Amino acid sequence: MVPARRVFVLLYAASGAAALVYEVTWTRLLTLQLGHTVAAVSTVLAAFMGGLAIGAWLAGRRGTSSLRAYALLEIAIAAAALLLPLGLAASRPLLAWAYADGAAPTAFATVRVALSAMLVGVPAAAMGATFPVAAGWIAAGARYFISLANHHDNFDNYASRYHDWNSTKVGPKRDIVGGWAKAARARGLKFGVSNHSAHAWHWFQTAYGYDPEGARAGERYDAFRLTKYDGRGKWWEGLDPQELYGGAVMPMPGGLGSLKDANAYHAGHDRVWNEDPPLANPAFVRLWYLRCKDLVDSYRPDLLYFDNTGLPLGQAGLDVTAHYYNSSLSWHGSLQVVANGKLLPEDRRAAVVEDVERGFRAEILPHPWQTDTCIGDWHYNRERFLQKSYMPAAAVVHRLCDVVAKNGCLLLSIPVRGDGSIDEEERKIVEGITSWTQRNGEAIFASRPWRLSGEGPTQVEVGHLNEGKAKAFQAADIRFTTKGPTLFAMTLGKPSDMVHIRSLAGTGTVQRVEMVGASGPLPYRQDEKGLHVTIPAGASHDFGVVLRIQGDRLV
């Protein structure tokens, strides 16, 4: 099958050629009626170019890269081309009036501008709008997209058949996961879902507690007393609060008189984090299994992310993962899906792809793995925008290079606002990442690790949830990947005029060095101290350079 991205590029090239034909035809036809004067031709051309600019600006502000939007724009352009003769015919009486003896020059100028704007400027604006749409589609460096199916709040963001507390019945009243699935797959991306709800049974036990101190000390919170019947006439009518909160499995006992005592109780009970199913709440386990199975069956995700140490809820987690894998055999004829879990023992990493949340690995792993991190917080936090405290694009790119060089994948979260949009600072970061992947993606996508993951002075902080301890990478830090017989070396910072790769001392024979994204070979020297490559002034990307190295016995 031809990749969707390649088809899109071919179609866009064809529509670009058609646009040139439109420009010549429209200009010719309209100037025939307006007269072959400098003013007439200039007005028509100004309407065409101005329309392109206005359309591109408006579409760029909206930030859309929808394939559907692109198709609708192309349909509108084609309709405008078909309707142009009718528009010209309808304009003849107006032109006759403007040409009439004694008509003021300004009248003819007004008619000329109005017709040019309407018959040429409007369809040209539709053409211009395709530019950012296409740019966003072609430039995107992502290869898979994951939607949050539910979090620890026990709320399903999809049309759940087994859980009424879901986004089609409460809040946005829409299938959020379904919408993301269509959008991602329309762009040729693999689509995944993340499931965080297995711990809701103890996570929400605080909702059955009370304030141990203060004016309302000892008064139980709403979850302790509310039932489905209490919702009559309210926004949650028909919904059962006990289904959302998981049931009072281990409510805080009465009689605790201080915050210290309450915190001690929570620490020893509902804050204990393990993957054992609650023996006192088998209904929750059964319902969780049905909800997760429904998620798999309804959306056929390419990746299923469990926010759990290993698989959740004992046998239920194993059963739903087995169902997921067996479903892939039914859908595709082979195993084409990925399940994620965390902190896996070595003997389970061949069956489940390990995820390292906000963390690093020291070296190349034999099995594929993934790290997930966020440019900000796991939810949208406007203070990040105001303080400009997001993770910069350069740090994301360096993280990507480090992870891929060690046989991993990077799952990056860009927090969205309530309306689904991202702010301007986030957009700049995404654009910065794109500027690097557009040029250097050859060294990342479909690559394989080399003998070494890299070299350099910066030592990563290994492990789960410890990226806050990490030091910034430097230009002397280099990461390696391969593709066929080619070795790629990626600097994790902008180098000076020379890149020194010590790992190539006594390793193979270098025969050619190029900079990815540039043409022509670079000057180099290989000796007992390694490979020395001269970088032309101004040639490096701000985030670092990627060298394509070819030779004998390198890979």
N, C-alpha and C positions, 0 to 999 in steps of 0.2 A: 504494500500500500504506500502511495506517495504521501509523505508527511504533510499534515495540514498547513504547516508554516510555509513549506515550499510552494504548495498550491496557491496560498495567499499572495506570495511574492510574485508568482507568474501572473495572477489575475491583476495585481496592482500595476505591473509593468504594462499589461495590455490596456488597462483603463487609462494609464498615463499617455500611451500613444493615441488613444481615442480623444483625450483632452486636447492634444495638439491639433487634431483634425477639427474639433469643435471650435477652437480659437480662430483658426484660419477661416472656417466657414462662416461663423457668426460675424466676424469682423468684415468679411467680404460682403455678406448679404445686407448687413445693416448700413454700411457705408455706401452701398449702392443707392439706398433710399435717402440717406442723409446728405449725400454728395461727397465726391472725392476731394474734399478740402482738408487742409492740415488740421483745422479745428475739429472736423467730423471724425477723422481717423484717430486723432489724439483722444477725443472723448470716449470712443468705443474701447480703445486700448486701456485707457485709465479705468474704465468701468470693469474691464476683465481683470486687470491686475489688482485693482482695489478690492474686488470681490474675493479673489483668492486670499488676500491678506486678511480681510475681515473674517472670512470663514475659518481660516487657520487659527486666528486669534481666539474666536469664540469657542471653537472646539477644544483648543488647548486649555482654556480656562476651565472647561468642564472636566478635563482630564479623562475623557472616555477613550477606551481602546476596544470597544465592543465590535465583534464581527457583524452583529446585527445592525449596529449603527452604520457601519461601513456599507453594508448591502443596501440599506435604505437610502443613503446618500447617492449611491450609484444609480439606483432606480430613479431618484428625483432628477439627476442629471440627464439620464436618458429620456425621461418624460419632457424635460425642458427642451431638449433637442428636437423631439417630435412636434412639440407645440410651437416652436419658433416661427414656422411659416404662417400659422394662424395669427400669431402676435404681430407679425409684420403686416399682414393683410388688414388687421383691425386698426393698425396705426396710420393707414394711408389718409383717412379723412383728417386726422390731426395734423399730418404733414402738409396736406393741401392747404389747410388753414394757415399754417406757419409760413408757407411759401407765398401766400396771397400778397398781392401788391399792397403796399402800405403797411404791412405788418412790422411791428417793432423788432429790431435785431435781438432784443432780449427775449422776445417770445420764441423765436426760433432756437436760441441757445437753451432756453428752458426745456423745450420739447426734446432737443437733442440729448440733453443730460438725462431727462426722465426716461426716455426710451432706452438709452444705453444702460442705465441702472437696472431697469426692469427686465429687459430682454437678455442682457449679457451679465450684468453685475450679480443678479440673484443666483442663476445657475453656477456662475464662477465661484460664488461664496460656498456653494455645496461642494464644489471641487476642492476648494481650500480646506474645508472641514475634514476631507479625507486624509490630509497630510498628517495631523497629529494622531488620528485614529490608527493609520497604518504604522506610524512610527512607534506607537506604544505596543502594537502587536508584534512587529518585527524585532524591536529592540529588547523585548523582555528576556531576561536571562534565566527566569525560573523554569524548572522542569516538572515540578509537582506543587500542588496547592492543597492545604489542609484546612478544613472548616471545623470549628468547635461544635461538636454534636451536643454535648452537655458538660457542665462543670460541677464542682462540689455542691452547688446550690440545688442539684437534682432537677433541673429544668431542661427539658429537651428542646433543642432548636430545630426540630423537624416535625413532620406529620406523624407523630408516634401513635401507633394503634393501641398501645398498652399503658400509656401514661398521659392522662388528660392535662397535666401541667406541661404544656408545650407551646411553641411559638405560633402555632396556627389557631390557638384558642385564647391565648393571653398575650398582651403586649402588641407586637407588630401585626399579629394575625396573618402571618405568612410563613411559608416553608423556607427557612433561612438556608438550611443545608442543601435543599433541592435547588435553590437559586444559585448558590455558589457552585454546585456540581455542574449545572448547565453552562455557567460562565467559564469555568475552568476548562471543561472539555471542549467548548467551542474554540478555545485558544490552543488546543493540542496539548494541554497539560494533564498529567496524571492527577487524580483527585483522591484525597484521603479525608478521614474524619478522626477527631480525637474524642475519647471517652474518659471522663474524669469522675463519673458518678458513683463508682463502686464504694466510696467511703462516706457517702451521704448518710448512711444508717447511723454512724457515730458522730459525723461532722456536725449534724444538726441537733444533737442531744442537748446542747445549750439552750435551744428554743423551748425546752420543757423545764428550764430552771427558774431562777428568780434572783432579784437583787438581795444579797445578804445584808446590805447596809442601806441606809437612807430612808426617805419618807415612805417608800412602798416596799420596805424590806419584807421578805417572805411571801410576797404576792406573785403567784406563778405567771409566767409569760403566756401569751395567747395559745401557743401550740398545745399546751397542757390541757386546754378545755375546749378548743374549737373543733367542730365536726362539720361534715358536709352540709348539714341542715342549717347551720348558722350563716350560710352564704346567701340565703334567700333575700333577693332585692339588692344584693351587693354586686360589685364588679366580678367577684369570683363565684357567683352563683353556679351550682352544679359541680364545683370542684371540691375535693376533699383535702383539707390541710394536712391530715395524717398521712396521706399518700405523698405529699411534698416533703414533709419533715421526717418521714421514715418510721414513725411510731415511737412511743416512749419505752425504749429498750433498757436504758440505764439513766433515767432522769436523776438530776441532782437531788439527793435526799433532803428532806426538810430538817430544819434546826441548825443549819450552818449560819453562824452569826458574823463572819468576817470575810473580807475579800481574800485574805490569805488562805482560809480554810476552803473557800470555793475554788480558788485556783489550784490548790493541792488536790482536790477531788477531781477536777477536770484533767489535770496532768496524769493522774493515775487511772483514768477511765476513758472518757470520750476523746482524749487527745492521743491515745495510744494508736500508733499507725502500724498496722500489719495487714496482711492479705487474707487472713482467716475469715471464713464466712461466719456471720453472727448466729450462734446456735439458738439464741432466743428469738431470732427473726428470720425464719426460713422463707417467709412470704416475700421479704425484700430481695433475697437472693434469686428466687424464682422470677420475680418481676424484672429484676435487672437483666437476667438472661434473656427474657422475652423481648425486652426493649432493645438490647444489643443485637439480637438476631434479626429483629425487625429493621434495624438500622442497616445491617449488612444486606439483607434481602431487598430492601427498597432502593438503595442507592449504589449498590455494587462498588464499594470503594476500592481503590487500588492500594490503599494503606489504611490500617486500623491502629491508631495510637492509643495505648493504655497508659494512663498516668499512674502506674503501679510498679511496685517492686516485683518483677516477674509478671505473672498473670494474676488477675484479681479473683477474689472470692473462691479460692480453692478449685473444686471440680467444675463450678459454673464457668470460670474463666477458661479452663482447659477445653470444656465442651464448646463454648462459643468460638474459640480459636480454631478448633477442629472443624466446626461447621463452616467457618470462613474459608479455610484452606480447601475443604471439599467443594465448596461452592465455586471457588476459582477453577477447579478441575472441570466443573460443569459448564461454567461460562466460557472458558478459554481453551479447554482441552489440556491445560497444563497449569502448574502453579505460577501465577502471574501477580500475586499480591504479597504485601509485606505487613507483618504485625510487629508493633513496637512494644517493648517493656523496658524497665530500668533495673540497674544493679543486678544483672544476670550472672549466674555462675558460668564458668567457661563451658561446661557441658551442655548448656542450653542455648548458646549463641548461634548454633547452626540452625536452630528451629525458629527462634524469634530474634529479630534485629534489635540489638540493644540501643537504647537512647540514653545519652548523657545530658541531663538538663543543666544548661548554663555551666558547662565544664569542658575540659580538654582531655586529650589522650597524649601520652608521652611519645609513643612510637606507632609504627604500622601494625594494625591488627589483621590476623588472617581472615576474619569474617567481616563483612560490611557492618558498619555501625552509623549512628546518626547523633548529632548534637542539636539541641534546640535552644535558641536564645531569642532575645527580643531587643529591639533598639531602645526600648524604654521599659515600662512596666507591663505586666501581663494584661493590663486593662488600659484604656485610654486615660491619660493623666495630663490635663491641660497645663499643669505646672512644668511639665517637661518641655512643652512648646514655649511657654513664656520665658523659661530659664535657659532654653536652648541646650538642654542637658541630654539629648538623645545620643546614642552611640553613633559616632561619625561614620560616614561611608567607608573611609579608608580602613577603619578598624574592622568593619564587616568583611571587606574584601580580604584583609590579611587573615582573618579567622577562616574564611572560606578556603583560602590556599592551604592553611595549616591542616584543616580537617580533611580535605580531599587528598592531600599528600599522604595521609595516614589511613586511607581506604574508607573514609567516612563521607557523609553527606551533611549539609548544613540546612536545617529548617529554621527559617528566620521569621519572626513575628513582627508585623507592622501594625500597631494598635490602631483601630478605626474608631471614629467618633460614633455617636448614637445613630446618625443618619447613614452610616456606612462609608463615609468619606475619610480621607486622611488630610492632615494639615500641611501647610506649605513647607515647614521644616522637614517633615517626613518625606514629602515629595522630592525635596532637594536631595535627601539621602538616597532614595530609590534611583533618582536620575544619576547620582554619582556612582552608585553600584553598576548601573546599566552602562555608563560610559566606559567602565573597565571591562565588563563582561563582553560588550560588543567587540572590543578590540582583542581581548585575550581569552575569550571563552574556549578557544581551541585547546588550551592547556588544562581546562577544567572538565568540560562535558565529555563523557564517554572516555575519560582517561583512566589510567591504572597507576598504582604506586610504583616507584622505582625501588632499588635495593635499600636506599635510605630515604627517610621522609624529608630530611633537610639538614641544615647546618646553621650555625650562628650563635651569638652570645646569649640570646634570650631563652631562658628555661621556662617552659609553660608550667602552670599549676595544674597538676593532674587530679581528676576526680569530679565528683558530682557537686553541683551548686557551689562552685568556688571561683567563678570567673572574676569576682570582685577583687581577688588577690592577684590577678594576672597583670604583668607588666606589659607596656606597649612594645610592639615589635619594632625592629630597626631595619635600616636598609641592608645591613650585613647579615640579617636573617634571611635565609633562602630555603624555599621548599621545592621539591621535585615531583614531577609526574611524568608519565610516558604515554605514548600512543603509537603502537607499532614499533618501528625501529627508532623513533624520535624521542629524545629526552628534552623535557622542558624544565627550566630553572626560573622560579618566580621570586623576585626580591620583595620583601615585606616593608618597603619604604623606597623613597626616591633616591637612587644612588647618585654618586658624583660622576665623574667621567670614566670610571673603571669599576667593573664587577669582578670580584675575585672568588672563584668557586674552588675551595680547597678539596672537596670530595672527588674532584676529577684529577687529582694527582695520582699518576700511575694507574688510572682506570681507563682502558680503551684508548682509541686514537681519535681525537676530534678532527673532523674534516671540513665542517662548515658551521658557522654560527650566524643566526639571524634574529632580529627582534620581531616578535609576533606583532602584526599590525603595521609593519613597515616593509619596504621592499629593499632587496639587496643584502649582501653579506656584511658582517661587521668584522673589523680587525680583531684578531685574537692571538694569544700565545699560550701553549700548553707546556708546562715544565714540571719539575719535581715538586713544586709548591701548589700546583693546581692549574686551573684555567683562568686566564686573564683576558677579559673582553673590554674593548674600548667602546664607550657609549657616546654617540654624537651629541653635541650640545643641543638642548631643547627637544631631544627625541623621546625622553622618558615620560610616561604618565606620572601624574603627581603621586599616585599610590604605589608606584614601583614599575619595574620592567619585567617582561617575560621573554626569556631567550629560548629559541628553538635550536637545539644542538643536535647535529647529525655526525655520524662517524662510524668507526669500526669497533665492535665489542663494547659499546656504551650501554646497551640495554640487554 
